[in-house]
Amino acid sequence: MRRTLATIAATAAVLALVARDPGAASSAVTLDRLAKAVANEEDHVTRDELDQWIKQKKKLRLIDVRSKEEFAKSHAANAESIPMERIASAPFDSAETIVLLSEGGAHAAQAWVILQMRGFRNVYFLRNGTSGRRYEPGRDGC
C-alpha cells in the first residue's frame, strides 16, 4: 500500500504545482513532505485512536468516500457521504479534523492525497478501512 501511496503522492505533487485551492491552508504540497507523512504513518488513524478521539469529544468530520449506493447500504455513525469523485471540489474548513472512510482504506488514502494537494493538513484515513481487512495488493481493484 505504501508503494501505491508513494505513486499517488508523486502524481499529487506534480498536480499541486499546477492547481491550488485558494480556500485551503497556505503551506505548499511537496513530494518530500507527503513521502515523510506516509513513511511516518502520519496519514492514517487506527480504530483505537479514532475511538479515543471520539471519547475525547475531539471535533471530527467523518467523510465516507464510497458511492452513494454503498453509503446507503451501511455507514459509520455520524459519517457524511462525499463520494470519491466529489472529494476534489467538496467544501472543507482548514481548521477541522477530517477522517476519511472507505471499505478497504485504499480510496480513503487516495482522497487523503487529494486533500493534501488542496492544502488541508488535519486529514487522516482509517487504517484498513471500515471493513477492518488488511490491504492485499490486487484485491478490490487496487
FIKOLZA-1660 file (N, C-alpha, C; in steps of 0.1 Angstrom, whole numbers, plus 5000, padded with zeros to 4 digits):
% residues 142
   i   px   py   pz ch aa at
   1 5008 4988 5000  A  M  N
   1 5000 5000 5000  A  M CA
   1 5009 5012 5000  A  M  C
   2 5020 5012 5007  A  R  N
   2 5029 5024 5007  A  R CA
   2 5034 5027 4993  A  R  C
   3 5037 5017 4985  A  R  N
   3 5042 5019 4972  A  R CA
   3 5031 5026 4964  A  R  C
   4 5019 5021 4965  A  T  N
   4 5007 5028 4958  A  T CA
   4 5006 5042 4963  A  T  C
   5 5007 5044 4976  A  L  N
   5 5005 5058 4981  A  L CA
   5 5017 5067 4976  A  L  C
   6 5029 5061 4975  A  A  N
   6 5040 5069 4971  A  A CA
   6 5038 5073 4956  A  A  C
   7 5033 5064 4948  A  T  N
   7 5030 5068 4934  A  T CA
   7 5019 5079 4933  A  T  C
   8 5009 5077 4942  A  I  N
   8 4999 5087 4942  A  I CA
   8 5004 5101 4947  A  I  C
   9 5013 5100 4957  A  A  N
   9 5019 5112 4962  A  A CA
   9 5027 5119 4952  A  A  C
  10 5035 5112 4944  A  A  N
  10 5043 5118 4933  A  A CA
  10 5034 5125 4923  A  A  C
  11 5024 5118 4919  A  T  N
  11 5014 5125 4910  A  T CA
  11 5008 5137 4916  A  T  C
  12 5004 5136 4928  A  A  N
  12 4998 5147 4935  A  A CA
  12 5008 5159 4936  A  A  C
  13 5020 5156 4939  A  A  N
  13 5030 5167 4940  A  A CA
  13 5031 5175 4927  A  A  C
  14 5031 5168 4916  A  V  N
  14 5032 5175 4903  A  V CA
  14 5019 5183 4900  A  V  C
  15 5007 5176 4903  A  L  N
  15 4995 5183 4901  A  L CA
  15 4994 5195 4910  A  L  C
  16 4999 5194 4922  A  A  N
  16 4998 5205 4932  A  A CA
  16 5005 5218 4927  A  A  C
  17 5015 5216 4918  A  L  N
  17 5022 5228 4913  A  L CA
  17 5013 5235 4903  A  L  C
  18 5004 5228 4897  A  V  N
  18 4995 5235 4888  A  V CA
  18 4982 5240 4894  A  V  C
  19 4976 5232 4903  A  A  N
  19 4963 5236 4908  A  A CA
  19 4964 5238 4924  A  A  C
  20 4960 5249 4928  A  R  N
  20 4959 5252 4943  A  R CA
  20 4945 5256 4946  A  R  C
  21 4941 5253 4958  A  D  N
  21 4928 5256 4963  A  D CA
  21 4929 5269 4972  A  D  C
  22 4925 5281 4967  A  P  N
  22 4927 5293 4974  A  P CA
  22 4920 5293 4988  A  P  C
  23 4910 5284 4991  A  G  N
  23 4903 5284 5003  A  G CA
  23 4910 5276 5014  A  G  C
  24 4921 5268 5010  A  A  N
  24 4927 5259 5019  A  A CA
  24 4939 5266 5026  A  A  C
  25 4945 5258 5035  A  A  N
  25 4957 5263 5042  A  A CA
  25 4968 5266 5032  A  A  C
  26 4977 5275 5035  A  S  N
  26 4986 5280 5026  A  S CA
  26 4999 5272 5024  A  S  C
  27 5002 5263 5032  A  S  N
  27 5015 5256 5031  A  S CA
  27 5015 5247 5018  A  S  C
  28 5026 5248 5011  A  A  N
  28 5027 5241 4998  A  A CA
  28 5028 5226 5000  A  A  C
  29 5023 5219 4990  A  V  N
  29 5025 5204 4990  A  V CA
  29 5038 5201 4983  A  V  C
  30 5046 5193 4990  A  T  N
  30 5058 5189 4984  A  T CA
  30 5059 5174 4984  A  T  C
  31 5066 5168 4975  A  L  N
  31 5067 5154 4974  A  L CA
  31 5074 5149 4987  A  L  C
  32 5085 5156 4991  A  D  N
  32 5092 5152 5003  A  D CA
  32 5083 5151 5016  A  D  C
  33 5074 5162 5017  A  R  N
  33 5065 5162 5029  A  R CA
  33 5055 5151 5028  A  R  C
  34 5049 5148 5016  A  L  N
  34 5040 5137 5015  A  L CA
  34 5046 5124 5018  A  L  C
  35 5058 5122 5012  A  A  N
  35 5065 5109 5014  A  A CA
  35 5069 5107 5029  A  A  C
  36 5073 5117 5036  A  K  N
  36 5076 5116 5050  A  K CA
  36 5063 5113 5058  A  K  C
  37 5052 5119 5055  A  A  N
  37 5040 5117 5062  A  A CA
  37 5036 5102 5060  A  A  C
  38 5037 5097 5048  A  V  N
  38 5033 5083 5046  A  V CA
  38 5043 5074 5053  A  V  C
  39 5056 5077 5052  A  A  N
  39 5066 5068 5058  A  A CA
  39 5065 5068 5074  A  A  C
  40 5061 5080 5079  A  N  N
  40 5060 5081 5094  A  N CA
  40 5046 5077 5099  A  N  C
  41 5038 5072 5089  A  E  N
  41 5024 5068 5092  A  E CA
  41 5015 5079 5098  A  E  C
  42 5018 5092 5094  A  E  N
  42 5010 5103 5098  A  E CA
  42 4997 5105 5090  A  E  C
  43 4996 5096 5080  A  D  N
  43 4984 5098 5071  A  D CA
  43 4972 5090 5076  A  D  C
  44 4973 5082 5086  A  H  N
  44 4961 5074 5090  A  H CA
  44 4959 5074 5105  A  H  C
  45 4947 5069 5108  A  V  N
  45 4944 5068 5122  A  V CA
  45 4939 5053 5124  A  V  C
  46 4942 5047 5135  A  T  N
  46 4937 5033 5137  A  T CA
  46 4923 5034 5144  A  T  C
  47 4916 5023 5144  A  R  N
  47 4903 5022 5150  A  R CA
  47 4904 5027 5165  A  R  C
  48 4914 5022 5172  A  D  N
  48 4916 5025 5186  A  D CA
  48 4918 5040 5188  A  D  C
  49 4927 5046 5179  A  E  N
  49 4929 5060 5180  A  E CA
  49 4916 5068 5177  A  E  C
  50 4909 5064 5167  A  L  N
  50 4896 5071 5163  A  L CA
  50 4887 5070 5175  A  L  C
  51 4885 5058 5181  A  D  N
  51 4877 5057 5193  A  D CA
  51 4881 5066 5204  A  D  C
  52 4894 5068 5206  A  Q  N
  52 4899 5077 5217  A  Q CA
  52 4895 5092 5213  A  Q  C
  53 4897 5095 5200  A  W  N
  53 4893 5109 5196  A  W CA
  53 4878 5112 5199  A  W  C
  54 4870 5102 5196  A  I  N
  54 4856 5103 5198  A  I CA
  54 4853 5104 5212  A  I  C
  55 4859 5096 5221  A  K  N
  55 4857 5097 5236  A  K CA
  55 4861 5110 5241  A  K  C
  56 4872 5116 5235  A  Q  N
  56 4877 5129 5240  A  Q CA
  56 4868 5140 5234  A  Q  C
  57 4858 5137 5227  A  K  N
  57 4849 5146 5220  A  K CA
  57 4857 5156 5211  A  K  C
  58 4867 5151 5205  A  K  N
  58 4875 5159 5196  A  K CA
  58 4866 5162 5184  A  K  C
  59 4866 5174 5179  A  K  N
  59 4858 5178 5168  A  K CA
  59 4863 5171 5155  A  K  C
  60 4855 5162 5150  A  L  N
  60 4858 5154 5138  A  L CA
  60 4848 5155 5128  A  L  C
  61 4852 5154 5116  A  R  N
  61 4843 5153 5104  A  R CA
  61 4846 5140 5097  A  R  C
  62 4837 5130 5098  A  L  N
  62 4839 5117 5092  A  L CA
  62 4833 5117 5078  A  L  C
  63 4842 5115 5068  A  I  N
  63 4838 5115 5054  A  I CA
  63 4839 5102 5048  A  I  C
  64 4828 5096 5043  A  D  N
  64 4828 5083 5037  A  D CA
  64 4829 5086 5022  A  D  C
  65 4840 5081 5015  A  V  N
  65 4842 5084 5001  A  V CA
  65 4837 5073 4992  A  V  C
  66 4829 5064 4997  A  R  N
  66 4823 5053 4989  A  R CA
  66 4812 5060 4981  A  R  C
  67 4806 5052 4971  A  S  N
  67 4795 5057 4963  A  S CA
  67 4783 5059 4972  A  S  C
  68 4773 5067 4967  A  K  N
  68 4761 5069 4974  A  K CA
  68 4754 5056 4977  A  K  C
  69 4754 5047 4968  A  E  N
  69 4747 5034 4969  A  E CA
  69 4754 5026 4981  A  E  C
  70 4767 5026 4981  A  E  N
  70 4774 5018 4991  A  E CA
  70 4771 5025 5005  A  E  C
  71 4771 5038 5005  A  F  N
  71 4769 5045 5018  A  F CA
  71 4755 5042 5023  A  F  C
  72 4745 5042 5014  A  A  N
  72 4731 5039 5017  A  A CA
  72 4729 5025 5024  A  A  C
  73 4737 5015 5019  A  K  N
  73 4736 5002 5025  A  K CA
  73 4741 5001 5039  A  K  C
  74 4752 5008 5042  A  S  N
  74 4757 5009 5056  A  S CA
  74 4768 5020 5057  A  S  C
  75 4769 5026 5069  A  H  N
  75 4779 5036 5071  A  H CA
  75 4781 5038 5086  A  H  C
  76 4792 5044 5089  A  A  N
  76 4795 5047 5103  A  A CA
  76 4786 5058 5108  A  A  C
  77 4783 5057 5121  A  A  N
  77 4775 5067 5128  A  A CA
  77 4782 5081 5126  A  A  C
  78 4774 5091 5123  A  N  N
  78 4779 5105 5121  A  N CA
  78 4788 5107 5109  A  N  C
  79 4789 5097 5100  A  A  N
  79 4796 5099 5088  A  A CA
  79 4788 5106 5077  A  A  C
  80 4794 5114 5069  A  E  N
  80 4787 5120 5058  A  E CA
  80 4792 5115 5045  A  E  C
  81 4784 5114 5035  A  S  N
  81 4788 5109 5022  A  S CA
  81 4793 5120 5013  A  S  C
  82 4806 5118 5009  A  I  N
  82 4811 5127 4998  A  I CA
  82 4819 5117 4990  A  I  C
  83 4812 5112 4979  A  P  N
  83 4819 5102 4970  A  P CA
  83 4832 5107 4965  A  P  C
  84 4841 5097 4962  A  M  N
  84 4855 5100 4957  A  M CA
  84 4855 5110 4946  A  M  C
  85 4846 5109 4937  A  E  N
  85 4846 5118 4925  A  E CA
  85 4843 5132 4929  A  E  C
  86 4838 5135 4941  A  R  N
  86 4835 5148 4945  A  R CA
  86 4845 5154 4955  A  R  C
  87 4854 5146 4960  A  I  N
  87 4863 5150 4971  A  I CA
  87 4872 5162 4967  A  I  C
  88 4875 5163 4954  A  A  N
  88 4884 5174 4950  A  A CA
  88 4877 5187 4950  A  A  C
  89 4864 5188 4950  A  S  N
  89 4857 5201 4950  A  S CA
  89 4848 5203 4962  A  S  C
  90 4848 5193 4971  A  A  N
  90 4839 5194 4983  A  A CA
  90 4844 5205 4992  A  A  C
  91 4835 5212 4999  A  P  N
  91 4839 5223 5008  A  P CA
  91 4844 5217 5021  A  P  C
  92 4856 5222 5026  A  F  N
  92 4861 5218 5039  A  F CA
  92 4867 5230 5045  A  F  C
  93 4868 5230 5059  A  D  N
  93 4873 5241 5066  A  D CA
  93 4887 5236 5071  A  D  C
  94 4897 5244 5068  A  S  N
  94 4911 5241 5071  A  S CA
  94 4913 5238 5086  A  S  C
  95 4904 5243 5095  A  A  N
  95 4906 5241 5109  A  A CA
  95 4900 5228 5114  A  A  C
  96 4892 5221 5106  A  E  N
  96 4886 5209 5111  A  E CA
  96 4895 5197 5109  A  E  C
  97 4893 5187 5117  A  T  N
  97 4900 5174 5116  A  T CA
  97 4891 5165 5108  A  T  C
  98 4896 5160 5097  A  I  N
  98 4888 5152 5087  A  I CA
  98 4894 5137 5088  A  I  C
  99 4885 5128 5090  A  V  N
  99 4888 5114 5089  A  V CA
  99 4881 5108 5077  A  V  C
 100 4888 5102 5068  A  L  N
 100 4883 5097 5056  A  L CA
 100 4880 5082 5057  A  L  C
 101 4869 5077 5053  A  L  N
 101 4865 5063 5054  A  L CA
 101 4862 5057 5040  A  L  C
 102 4866 5044 5039  A  S  N
 102 4862 5036 5027  A  S CA
 102 4863 5022 5031  A  S  C
 103 4858 5013 5023  A  E  N
 103 4857 4999 5026  A  E CA
 103 4870 4993 5030  A  E  C
 104 4880 4993 5021  A  G  N
 104 4893 4987 5024  A  G CA
 104 4904 4997 5028  A  G  C
 105 4901 5010 5026  A  G  N
 105 4910 5020 5030  A  G CA
 105 4918 5026 5019  A  G  C
 106 4919 5020 5007  A  A  N
 106 4926 5025 4996  A  A CA
 106 4921 5038 4990  A  A  C
 107 4908 5038 4988  A  H  N
 107 4902 5051 4983  A  H CA
 107 4903 5062 4993  A  H  C
 108 4901 5059 5006  A  A  N
 108 4903 5069 5016  A  A CA
 108 4917 5075 5016  A  A  C
 109 4927 5066 5014  A  A  N
 109 4941 5070 5013  A  A CA
 109 4943 5079 5001  A  A  C
 110 4937 5076 4990  A  Q  N
 110 4938 5084 4978  A  Q CA
 110 4931 5097 4980  A  Q  C
 111 4920 5098 4987  A  A  N
 111 4913 5110 4990  A  A CA
 111 4922 5119 4999  A  A  C
 112 4930 5112 5008  A  W  N
 112 4939 5119 5017  A  W CA
 112 4949 5127 5008  A  W  C
 113 4954 5121 4998  A  V  N
 113 4964 5128 4989  A  V CA
 113 4957 5140 4982  A  V  C
 114 4945 5138 4977  A  I  N
 114 4938 5149 4971  A  I CA
 114 4936 5161 4980  A  I  C
 115 4932 5158 4993  A  L  N
 115 4930 5169 5002  A  L CA
 115 4943 5175 5006  A  L  C
 116 4954 5167 5007  A  Q  N
 116 4967 5173 5009  A  Q CA
 116 4971 5182 4998  A  Q  C
 117 4968 5178 4986  A  M  N
 117 4971 5187 4974  A  M CA
 117 4963 5200 4975  A  M  C
 118 4951 5199 4981  A  R  N
 118 4943 5211 4983  A  R CA
 118 4948 5220 4994  A  R  C
 119 4957 5215 5002  A  G  N
 119 4963 5223 5013  A  G CA
 119 4958 5220 5027  A  G  C
 120 4949 5210 5028  A  F  N
 120 4944 5206 5041  A  F CA
 120 4954 5197 5048  A  F  C
 121 4956 5199 5061  A  R  N
 121 4967 5192 5069  A  R CA
 121 4961 5183 5080  A  R  C
 122 4949 5186 5085  A  N  N
 122 4944 5178 5096  A  N CA
 122 4935 5167 5090  A  N  C
 123 4941 5159 5082  A  V  N
 123 4933 5149 5074  A  V CA
 123 4940 5135 5077  A  V  C
 124 4931 5125 5079  A  Y  N
 124 4936 5112 5082  A  Y CA
 124 4927 5102 5075  A  Y  C
 125 4931 5090 5072  A  F  N
 125 4922 5080 5068  A  F CA
 125 4922 5068 5077  A  F  C
 126 4911 5061 5078  A  L  N
 126 4910 5049 5087  A  L CA
 126 4918 5038 5082  A  L  C
 127 4929 5034 5090  A  R  N
 127 4937 5022 5086  A  R CA
 127 4929 5010 5084  A  R  C
 128 4931 5003 5073  A  N  N
 128 4923 4990 5070  A  N CA
 128 4909 4993 5067  A  N  C
 129 4904 5005 5066  A  G  N
 129 4891 5008 5062  A  G CA
 129 4880 5004 5071  A  G  C
 130 4868 5006 5067  A  T  N
 130 4856 5003 5076  A  T CA
 130 4854 4988 5077  A  T  C
 131 4860 4980 5067  A  S  N
 131 4858 4965 5068  A  S CA
 131 4868 4959 5078  A  S  C
 132 4879 4966 5081  A  G  N
 132 4889 4961 5090  A  G CA
 132 4898 4951 5083  A  G  C
 133 4896 4949 5070  A  R  N
 133 4905 4940 5063  A  R CA
 133 4919 4946 5060  A  R  C
 134 4929 4939 5062  A  R  N
 134 4943 4944 5059  A  R CA
 134 4944 4945 5043  A  R  C
 135 4951 4954 5039  A  Y  N
 135 4953 4957 5024  A  Y CA
 135 4960 4945 5018  A  Y  C
 136 4955 4940 5007  A  E  N
 136 4962 4930 4999  A  E CA
 136 4963 4935 4985  A  E  C
 137 4975 4936 4979  A  P  N
 137 4976 4941 4965  A  P CA
 137 4967 4932 4956  A  P  C
 138 4961 4939 4946  A  G  N
 138 4953 4932 4936  A  G CA
 138 4938 4930 4941  A  G  C
 139 4935 4931 4953  A  R  N
 139 4921 4929 4958  A  R CA
 139 4914 4943 4956  A  R  C
 140 4902 4942 4954  A  D  N
 140 4893 4954 4953  A  D CA
 140 4898 4964 4942  A  D  C
 141 4904 4959 4932  A  G  N
 141 4909 4967 4921  A  G CA
 141 4920 4976 4924  A  G  C
 142 4927 4974 4935  A  C  N
 142 4939 4983 4938  A  C CA
 142 4952 4975 4938  A  C  C
% end
